[in-house]
Amino acid sequence: MFVGEQPRHQEEQAGVQLLGATGAQSLLGRQFRATKERGRSVKSELASTVIATVHPSSVLRAPDDEREQARKEFFADIRAVAKHMAKE
């Protein structure tokens, strides 16, 4: 499901991953902070599993000396999504 897209049916989505603050805040509220809540499942009516992370472009924009750590954190978030989805 993409931001602004309505589900085509009423069945609950198994999982949603939100990339970046804009997408996360549009669906979870302006108080949501992707940098603080990243990689963790949050309660939502959208799906049984909703996990936000930073936008992938933030990894590319990270300063050279921080980029590798940003990449590791981003992929840890992606693995968290896969782990939650495997439980479904």
C-alpha positions as MATLAB code, in Angstrom:
seq = 'MFVGEQPRHQEEQAGVQLLGATGAQSLLGRQFRATKERGRSVKSELASTVIATVHPSSVLRAPDDEREQARKEFFADIRAVAKHMAKE';
ca = [
       0.000    0.000    0.000;
       1.344    3.417   -0.892;
       0.701    6.732    0.828;
      -2.629    8.128   -0.282;
      -3.800    4.808   -1.684;
      -6.941    3.316   -0.218;
      -7.101   -0.443    0.313;
      -8.991   -2.144   -2.501;
     -10.778   -4.381   -0.033;
     -11.640   -4.294    3.640;
      -9.445   -7.213    4.666;
      -6.625   -6.263    7.011;
      -3.226   -5.919    5.408;
      -0.635   -8.360    6.781;
       2.011   -5.684    7.035;
       2.987   -2.206    5.982;
       6.445   -0.712    5.884;
       6.621    3.058    5.835;
       9.731    4.636    4.351;
      10.583    8.057    5.726;
       8.936   10.621    7.938;
       6.542   11.945    5.285;
       4.896    8.586    4.644;
       4.888    7.613    8.305;
       3.429   10.904    9.503;
       0.747   10.963    6.816;
      -0.561    7.606    8.035;
       0.365    7.586   11.731;
       0.075   11.270   12.626;
       2.357   14.273   12.648;
       3.684   13.402   16.104;
       5.281   10.205   14.759;
       9.082   10.335   14.496;
      10.566    7.765   12.128;
      14.052    8.330   13.547;
      12.871    7.433   17.075;
      10.400    4.648   16.248;
      12.248    3.077   13.353;
      12.409   -0.699   13.108;
       9.690   -1.311   15.709;
       6.163   -2.475   15.145;
       3.633    0.217   16.080;
      -0.083   -0.117   16.758;
      -2.224    0.910   13.837;
      -5.508    0.091   12.163;
      -3.635   -0.121    8.856;
      -2.305   -3.639    9.363;
      -1.308   -6.154   11.987;
       2.331   -5.094   11.497;
       3.298   -1.493   10.744;
       6.983   -0.618   10.817;
       8.562    2.658    9.803;
      12.130    3.398    8.918;
      14.061    6.278    7.481;
      13.860    6.860    3.757;
      16.592    4.986    1.851;
      17.843    8.245    0.356;
      18.855    9.407    3.847;
      21.516    6.706    3.811;
      22.938    8.132    0.592;
      22.819   11.669    1.978;
      24.588   10.735    5.224;
      28.054   12.229    5.667;
      30.842    9.935    4.486;
      31.944    9.064    8.026;
      28.357    8.135    9.055;
      27.121    6.419    5.895;
      28.169    2.869    6.768;
      26.429    3.065   10.148;
      23.310    4.529    8.499;
      23.333    1.667    5.988;
      23.630   -0.940    8.749;
      20.753    0.625   10.706;
      18.541    0.810    7.620;
      19.085   -2.851    6.755;
      18.497   -3.817   10.396;
      15.083   -2.145   10.029;
      14.404   -4.134    6.847;
      15.336   -7.366    8.663;
      12.937   -6.398   11.480;
      10.143   -6.147    8.918;
      11.025   -9.573    7.486;
      11.099  -11.063   10.985;
       7.648   -9.664   11.836;
       6.234  -10.825    8.525;
       7.598  -14.346    9.045;
       5.564  -14.556   12.263;
       2.321  -13.715   10.419;
];
